[in-house]
Amino acid sequence: MHRRALFQTSATLGLGALAGCASPGAAQPAVKTPFGVSATHVPIMGSDMLFPVRRIYCIGRNYRAHAIEMGSNPDREPPFFFRKPTDAVQNVAPGGVADHPYPALTKYYHYEVELVAALHKAGRNIPMVTALDHVYAYALGLDMTRRDLQRAMADEKKPWEIGKSFDKSAPIGPLHLASQTGAFASGAIWLKVNGGVKQSADLGQMIWSLAEQIAKLSEAFELMPGDIIYSGTPENVGPVVRGDVIECHIDRLPNLSVKIV
């Protein structure tokens, strides 16, 4: 069966992380706590407001060539998702190069450039035709990956959260309002390391469009304002080492650059 046909027929959705058990949306009474915990926010371009991040969802293997390079069959596999913690966010201002720390435990640290969508409407079982109405803004992001740890866990048939969900593993540029950018159905997406092109594709090559991702996610979770979605990376993911400079691009968004330190 062609993979896209599974969008209507698949009864299950592969998920790499557990849903939280809090009840969002309702006002909470003031409580006493032994210490404070910082909230996570992403700047909104052209505004003094900050976008509050509730959950970070990521789709895996959403470009055909990338699915193949990761050993998957893109014509049979339904969409699957995993989560990163909100403190994985690293805000990166456009026009500069932010220091990005090389994480512990890995010797094979990979880049993955992605379009990010930020939601401002709640919904469950959202129809695909209205899914993009839930998008508040878009950004350029990186899904950084400890690939050796991810693969080791996968080989042992264990959850590979340690490969994806760690401090600052989700660098992101400022959000740009969807009302100003329009939808991102197509457009160039690329990534360079030290000036050399490593990833290059078009957003129109996504196997599952952003609207389809939102619709499928909402079957498993009630999506809420503050949720952000990393929409998948093209082929040719690869390693970086300390001193490397990553530059990312998506048409109509400012470039994002980080230096591995």
N, C-alpha and C positions, 0 to 999 in steps of 0.2 A: 504494500500500500504506500502511495506517495505520502511523504511526511505531512504536507499541508492538509491532506484529507483527515489526518488524525485529530486536527483541531476540532472537528465536529463529533468524532467518534470515540476519542480516547476517554476512558472512564477514570483514569488515574493521572496524577500529576506528580512527577518526581520532585522531591523537595529535600534540600540539604541542610535545613535548620528548623528548629522548633519554633512555633509561634509563641509570643509572649502571652501571659495570662492576665495582664492588667486590663481594666475596662476604660479605654480612652473615650474622650468626648464629654464625659460628665465632669462637672466642676468638683474639685476635691477640696475638702476642708483643710484648713491650715493644720499642720502636724509638727511635732517636735522631733528633730532628728539629731543624732550625736555628731554629725558633720554634714557639710554640704557636698553635693555632687554637681559638677558643671554640666549645663545643658549644651547641646551641639547645635550650631547654627551655620548657615551658609549665606554670605552676602548676596543681596539682590542688586544687580547693576542699575545705576541711576537712581538709587533710593537709599534712604538712611535706615530702612528696615532690614531685618535679618530673617531668613527662612528657618523655622525650627524643624530639625530633623527628628522624625519619629522612628522610622525603620529604613534600612537599606536593603533592597532586593536586587539580586543580580541574576541574569539569565546565562546559562552556559551554552557554549557551542552554537551560536546563533548565526554564523556565517558558514556556508557550505564548506569552503576550503579549510577553514579553521577546524570544523568538526572532523574532517578527514585527517588533518594533521594530528589531532588529539586521539585518533583511533576510533572514531565514532562513525555510525552510518546515518548521514543526514536525511535520508529518504525514509527511514523507519522510526527514528527517535522522536517522541513527543517532547514538547518544551519542558525543561526542568530548571528549577531555581534554587538559589542558596542565599544566605544572608550574611551581612557583615554587621558588626556592632557600630553604633553611632560614633564612637570615639575612633573609628577607622578614618573618619573625615580629616583630611588635611587641606585647609583652604589655601589656594594658590592664586595670588593676584596676577592679572595679566600685565604684560610689559616687563616682567622681571623673571629671574630664575630662582625658585625656592629651593632651599636645602631639603633633601628627602633622605632620612636615615636608612641605611642598609640594615635590615632587621636581623635579630639573633637567629641562630640555629640553622640557617640556610646557607648553601653554597651554590645555589642555582636560582637566582632572583629574576623574575620575569616581568615584563611590561605587557599591558593590554589596554589599548586606547578604546574609549567607549563614549557614546552619546548618553547623557543622563537626563531623565525626566523627573520633575518634582511635582507632586500632586497636591491639590488644594480642595478636593471634594471627596467625601466618603462614598463607598459603594460596595455592594456584594452582588455577584453574578451580573456584572456590568456588560451590557451589549457592546459588541465590537464597534457598532456604528456610532456610538456615543462615547466611546472610551477616551478619545483625545480631549473631550470636554473636561475631563478630570485633571488635565495637565495645566499647571500654573506657569511653569517656566522650564527652560532647558539649560544644560551646561555641558561642558567638556570635562571628561573625567578619566582617571586611570584606575584599573583594577589590578593592583600589584599583587604578585603571587609568589609564594615560596614553593616553586614547582617541585623541587625534590621532596619536600614534606608532603605535598598533595599527592604525588604519585606513590610514595611509600604507603600512605594510608589507603589509597585506592587499591593497591596491590594486595593489601591485607584485608580488603573489604571492610574497612573501618571508615567512619566519618572523616572527611578531609578538611574540616573546619580550620585546623592549625595552618593549612597552606594558604587560606584565603582571609581569615578573620583575625587580624592583628593590628597593632597600633599603626595609624597613618597609612593603612593599606588602600585607602580610597581618596587619593588626591583629587581635588575638584576645583574648577574655576567658578567665578561668580555666576549666579543664575540670571538668565535673560528671559523676560516675560514672553510667554507664548503669544500673547496678544500683539506683540511687536515683531516677533521672529516668524510667526506662522509655524506650521508643522514641518517636521524634518523627514519627509518621505524619501528624499534623495539628497545627494550632495557628497562631495569628497570627504573622506576621513583618512588621515594618515598619521604616522608616527615616525620620527627620526631619532637616531642615537648618534650623537657627535656629528650631526649634519648629514648622515647617511640614511636614506629612506629604508625603513624596515617593514612597516605595514602601510598598505595603500589599497583602498577599496572605495565603494560607494555605499551610502546608507541604504540605498534601494536593494542591495544584495542581502539584507537581513532575511533569514529564513522565516522568522516570525516577526511581523511588523510590531511597532510599539503598541498600536491599538490591540493587536492580538495578545501581546504580553499582558497588558492591563486586564483584558477580559479573562484570560486564563488564571492569572494571579487572584482575581476577585472570586473565582470559584473556590479557592482554598482558604483565602483570608478576606476579612472585611478590610478593604483598603481605606486609609484614613488620610486627612490632611497632614502633611509633614512626611509622608512616605516618599522615598526617591527610588528610582529604578535605573540601574545600569543595564543598558540594552544589548550588550554583547560586543565582542571584538572580532576584527578580521583576522585572516591567517598571518603567519610569520611572526608569532610571538617568540620572544627570545630573551636571553639573559643580559643583565647589566651588572657592572661592578662599580666600586667606589671611584669617583671622578668622572663617570659618564654623565652626559647631559641629554635628557630626553626632551624633545619638543613634539607637541601634539597639535593637530589641526582638525577642525570640522568647519566646513563652509558656513559662513554667517555667524560664527562665534570667534572670539579672540583666542589666539594660540595660548597653550599652557606649557610651561617649561619647568622642569625640576632637575637638580643636580644630585646624584647619588653621593652621599657623604657617610 
